[in-house]
Amino acid sequence: MKPSTLQELSSDIADTLVKIDSSKIPFRGFKLGVGPYGEPQLVKEIVRILDKGDYWGLVKTKRTPDLLIKNSWAIEFKIIRSFGDNGKPAENWSINLLHPYEGNVSALGDCLKLLTKSPTLRKAVIAICYEHTPPKISLQPLLDSFEILADRIMNVNLSPRVVEQRVGLIHPVHQQLSIVAWEVLGYKEKNKNIF
């Protein structure tokens, strides 16, 4: 029964992404490295590698949640890339986190979906963030905005942010990754004053 804390889980996922990166298997026609992988393909690879180790027989991909750890965690992932494989700034890269309404595919929508899942499972939203080394665009405003929207607009109670960073990836643009994770704890009492 491997997974216990969100920090340990985030570290294991970060290490798994480094393994995918070091395999030098490109995703479709993109440059080598883990950075260009699409979310469904990446989650499938994460499960494949975790299942070979301490998570054997415990992990599987699902439609909702993206990753299920038996009797433990329901996890939704979002990929954040402010630059594309070609090195140019990406368009609409922040929307994966920030659309604040039910039924969308943003991390905020994922929080709401997770809250409908089994009460016995712990729930988490994990952003896999790729950046240059050093970063050319700070992700801090995006991450802060997600937390503010979850708290003040969606009334979702999140744990403090957990961050695991890995550097030295082989992709020329996605040179480092950060796993940024929040446990989704439930709904808060509605705020009387939004701001």
C-alpha positions as CSV (number, residue, x, y, z in Angstrom):
1,M,0.0,0.0,0.0
2,K,2.4,2.7,-1.3
3,P,0.7,6.1,-1.5
4,S,0.1,8.0,1.7
5,T,0.9,11.7,1.6
6,L,0.3,14.1,-1.3
7,Q,4.0,15.0,-1.1
8,E,5.1,11.4,-1.5
9,L,2.7,10.8,-4.3
10,S,3.8,14.0,-6.1
11,S,7.5,13.0,-5.7
12,D,6.8,9.6,-7.2
13,I,5.0,11.1,-10.1
14,A,7.8,13.6,-10.7
15,D,10.3,10.8,-10.7
16,T,8.1,8.8,-13.1
17,L,8.1,11.7,-15.5
18,V,11.9,11.9,-15.4
19,K,12.0,8.2,-16.3
20,I,9.7,8.8,-19.3
21,D,11.9,11.7,-20.3
22,S,15.1,9.7,-20.1
23,S,13.6,6.9,-22.2
24,K,14.0,9.3,-25.2
25,I,10.9,8.0,-26.8
26,P,9.3,10.9,-28.6
27,F,5.6,11.7,-28.5
28,R,4.4,11.5,-32.1
29,G,6.4,13.9,-34.3
30,F,7.6,16.2,-31.5
31,K,11.1,16.6,-30.1
32,L,12.5,14.1,-27.7
33,G,11.4,14.4,-24.1
34,V,8.3,14.1,-21.8
35,G,7.2,17.7,-22.3
36,P,5.2,17.3,-25.6
37,Y,3.1,14.3,-24.4
38,G,-0.7,14.8,-24.4
39,E,-2.5,14.3,-21.1
40,P,-4.2,10.9,-21.9
41,Q,-1.0,9.4,-23.3
42,L,1.1,10.8,-20.4
43,V,-1.3,9.4,-17.7
44,K,-1.2,6.0,-19.4
45,E,2.7,6.1,-19.3
46,I,2.6,7.2,-15.6
47,V,0.4,4.3,-14.8
48,R,2.5,1.8,-16.8
49,I,5.7,2.8,-14.9
50,L,4.1,3.1,-11.4
51,D,2.5,-0.3,-11.8
52,K,6.0,-1.8,-12.3
53,G,7.1,-0.6,-8.9
54,D,5.6,0.1,-5.5
55,Y,2.1,0.8,-7.0
56,W,1.8,-2.7,-8.6
57,G,-1.8,-3.6,-8.9
58,L,-3.0,-0.4,-7.4
59,V,-3.1,2.1,-10.3
60,K,-5.3,2.4,-13.3
61,T,-6.4,5.1,-15.8
62,K,-10.0,6.0,-16.0
63,R,-12.1,8.6,-17.8
64,T,-12.9,10.2,-14.4
65,P,-10.7,10.4,-12.5
66,D,-7.7,10.4,-14.8
67,L,-5.8,8.2,-12.3
68,L,-7.3,5.9,-9.6
69,I,-5.1,4.5,-6.9
70,K,-7.1,1.6,-5.4
71,N,-8.7,2.5,-2.0
72,S,-6.6,5.6,-1.8
73,W,-6.6,8.5,-4.3
74,A,-8.7,9.8,-7.2
75,I,-6.5,12.2,-9.2
76,E,-7.1,14.6,-12.1
77,F,-4.2,15.9,-14.1
78,K,-3.6,19.1,-16.1
79,I,-0.6,19.9,-18.3
80,I,0.7,23.5,-18.2
81,R,3.1,24.5,-21.0
82,S,3.6,28.2,-21.6
83,F,5.7,27.5,-24.7
84,G,5.2,25.0,-27.4
85,D,7.5,22.3,-28.8
86,N,8.7,24.9,-31.3
87,G,9.9,27.3,-28.6
88,K,7.1,29.9,-29.4
89,P,4.8,31.1,-26.7
90,A,1.7,28.9,-26.5
91,E,-1.8,30.3,-27.0
92,N,-4.5,29.7,-24.3
93,W,-2.0,27.8,-22.1
94,S,-3.6,28.9,-18.9
95,I,-7.2,27.8,-19.6
96,N,-6.4,24.3,-18.4
97,L,-6.5,25.6,-14.9
98,L,-8.9,28.5,-14.8
99,H,-12.4,28.1,-16.3
100,P,-14.6,28.6,-13.2
101,Y,-17.7,26.7,-14.0
102,E,-19.1,23.2,-13.7
103,G,-18.9,20.9,-16.6
104,N,-15.7,22.2,-18.2
105,V,-12.4,20.4,-18.5
106,S,-10.3,22.9,-16.4
107,A,-8.7,22.0,-13.1
108,L,-11.5,24.0,-11.4
109,G,-14.1,21.8,-13.2
110,D,-12.1,18.7,-12.1
111,C,-12.3,19.8,-8.5
112,L,-16.1,19.8,-8.8
113,K,-16.1,16.4,-10.5
114,L,-13.8,14.9,-7.8
115,L,-16.2,16.1,-5.1
116,T,-18.8,13.8,-6.5
117,K,-16.6,10.7,-6.2
118,S,-16.5,8.2,-3.4
119,P,-16.1,9.8,0.1
120,T,-13.6,7.1,1.1
121,L,-11.1,8.3,-1.5
122,R,-8.7,11.2,-1.1
123,K,-8.9,13.5,-4.1
124,A,-6.2,15.6,-5.8
125,V,-5.7,17.9,-8.7
126,I,-2.2,17.8,-10.1
127,A,-0.7,20.3,-12.6
128,I,2.3,19.1,-14.5
129,C,4.1,22.3,-15.4
130,Y,6.9,22.5,-18.0
131,E,9.3,25.4,-18.2
132,H,12.6,26.7,-19.5
133,T,15.6,26.7,-17.1
134,P,15.4,29.4,-15.8
135,P,11.7,30.0,-16.5
136,K,10.9,32.6,-19.1
137,I,7.3,33.1,-17.8
138,S,6.5,32.9,-14.2
139,L,3.7,30.4,-13.4
140,Q,3.1,31.9,-10.0
141,P,0.3,34.2,-11.1
142,L,-1.5,31.3,-12.7
143,L,-1.2,29.0,-9.7
144,D,-2.3,31.8,-7.3
145,S,-5.2,32.6,-9.6
146,F,-6.3,28.9,-9.5
147,E,-6.2,28.9,-5.7
148,I,-8.2,32.2,-5.5
149,L,-10.8,31.1,-7.9
150,A,-11.2,27.7,-6.2
151,D,-11.5,29.4,-2.8
152,R,-13.5,32.5,-3.4
153,I,-15.6,31.7,-6.5
154,M,-16.1,28.0,-6.5
155,N,-16.1,27.5,-2.7
156,V,-13.7,24.6,-2.9
157,N,-11.5,23.8,0.0
158,L,-8.0,22.9,-1.1
159,S,-5.0,21.8,0.9
160,P,-1.9,24.0,0.8
161,R,0.0,23.6,-2.5
162,V,2.6,20.8,-2.7
163,V,5.4,21.3,-5.3
164,E,8.0,18.8,-6.6
165,Q,10.5,20.1,-9.2
166,R,12.9,18.2,-11.5
167,V,15.4,19.8,-13.8
168,G,17.7,18.6,-16.6
169,L,15.0,17.3,-18.9
170,I,16.2,16.6,-22.5
171,H,13.6,18.7,-24.4
172,P,15.1,22.0,-25.6
173,V,12.1,24.0,-24.4
174,H,10.5,21.9,-21.7
175,Q,13.7,21.8,-19.7
176,Q,12.3,21.4,-16.2
177,L,9.0,20.2,-14.7
178,S,7.1,21.0,-11.6
179,I,4.4,18.8,-10.1
180,V,2.0,21.2,-8.4
181,A,-0.6,19.4,-6.4
182,W,-3.6,20.2,-4.2
183,E,-5.8,17.8,-2.2
184,V,-9.4,18.6,-2.8
185,L,-10.9,18.6,0.7
186,G,-14.5,19.5,0.1
187,Y,-16.8,22.5,-0.2
188,K,-16.4,25.5,2.0
189,E,-19.1,27.6,3.5
190,K,-20.0,30.3,0.9
191,N,-18.0,33.5,1.2
192,K,-20.2,36.6,1.8
193,N,-17.5,38.8,0.3
194,I,-15.9,37.6,-2.9
195,F,-13.1,40.2,-2.8
